[in-house]
Amino acid sequence: MAKLTKEDFISSLKEMTLLEIKELVDAMKEEFGVDPSAVAVAAPVAGGAAAEEGPSAVTVSIADAGAAKVAVIKVVKEITGLGLKEAKDIVDANGVVKENIPTAEAEEIKAKLEEAGATVEVK
């Protein structure tokens, strides 16, 4: 069997429908035990650009609930989906609201909590 070059492979992909490409990806997963789409997504991260931007996953915690503790409890309840008692326990303990979340999501949560009157730490 003749070996395909990169150019031949890419040109044959251009001629395929999306369904045929999906079937090809599924066959590659089965044959090699590797998800080619996961490798393609992971490759740019390995370049080192993400390391320069800072951590990709951060933790949001409450440093101080402030004077409007009830408002902060309501926001924590909304963000976490926990019950009222669990949200109150987090606020009372100056605990962690969410862990290992993207920086953009952490900034949104921080803004909501600060708007309610809390002092927030993002680590």
JODA-V644082 format. One record per pair of residues at least 4 apart in sequence whose ideal C-beta (glycine too) atoms are under 8 Angstrom apart, sorted by the first residue. I is the first residue (numbers start at 1). GAP is how many residues later the second one is. Records with the same first field share a line. If there is no record, write none. Layout:
# JODA-V644082
I->GAP  GAP
This chain:
# JODA-V644082
4->4  5  8
5->4
6->4
7->4
8->4
9->4
10->4
11->4
12->4
13->8
16->4  5  8
17->4
18->4
19->4
20->4
21->4
22->4
23->4
24->4
25->4  10  11  12
26->4
27->4
28->4  6  8
29->4  5  6  7
34->4  5
35->4
36->4
37->4
38->4
39->4
41->4
42->4
43->4
44->5
45->5
48->4
49->4
50->6
54->49
55->48
56->46  47
57->43  44  45  46
58->42  43  44  45  48  64  65
59->37  39  40  41  42  47  63  64
60->36  37  38  39  41  46  49  50  53  60  61  62
61->33  34  35  36  59  60  62
62->10  14  28  29  32  33  35  51  56  57  58  59
63->31  55  56  57  58
64->30  54  55
65->4  7  8  26  27  29  52  53
66->6  50  51  52  53
67->50
68->4  48  49
69->4  22  48
70->4
71->4  45  46
72->4  19  41  44  45  46
73->4  11  14  15  18
74->4  13  42
75->4  37  38  40  41  43
76->4  6  11  14  15  21  37
77->4  5  6  7  9  10
78->34
79->18  19  30  33  34
80->6  7  10  17  18
82->4  5  8
83->4
84->4
85->4
86->4
87->4
88->4
89->4  6
90->5  6  7
91->4  27
97->12  16  23
98->7  8  11
101->4  5  8
102->4
103->4  19
104->4
105->4
106->4  16
107->4  15
108->4
109->4  11
110->4  10  12
111->4
112->4
113->5  7
114->4  5  6
